[in-house]
Amino acid sequence: MKVGDLVRDFGDGDIGIIVSEVRSYPAEVNQKRAYPNGHKYVMVSWPSNDHKPVQMDLLAVKNGWVEIINESR
């Protein structure tokens, strides 16, 4: 995943654009959420959220809740 990739939310069909590189949650968050090896997310701009970027955990793709529909070059 990289900036410019388009993603589709299977829940509501919304299409968003990734607006940040992959980031890791801080260590203290990882420990509280039981992610000892780190956990990653990207910021996504969604039309249904007035295009305000929100965090999208990469587990959303892994678990099939979101799909990458167009990868930027």
C-alpha positions, 0 to 999 in steps of 0.5 A: 500500500502506498499514497494514492492507492484507492480502497473500497470498504465492503461495508458501505461501498465507499471508495477512499484514497490512501493519503499517508505512508504505512505507519506504526502505532506507538509502543504503548498503544501496541502493548495496551492492544496486545500487539507486541510486534507492532501494528500498522495503519494508513490514513485514508480520505473517505467521501463519507467522512467529508474527505477528512483523513482517518486511520485505517488499520491494515488488518482491514485489508487482511480480514477482507473488510477493505480491498485495494482497487487501484494501486498508484504507480 
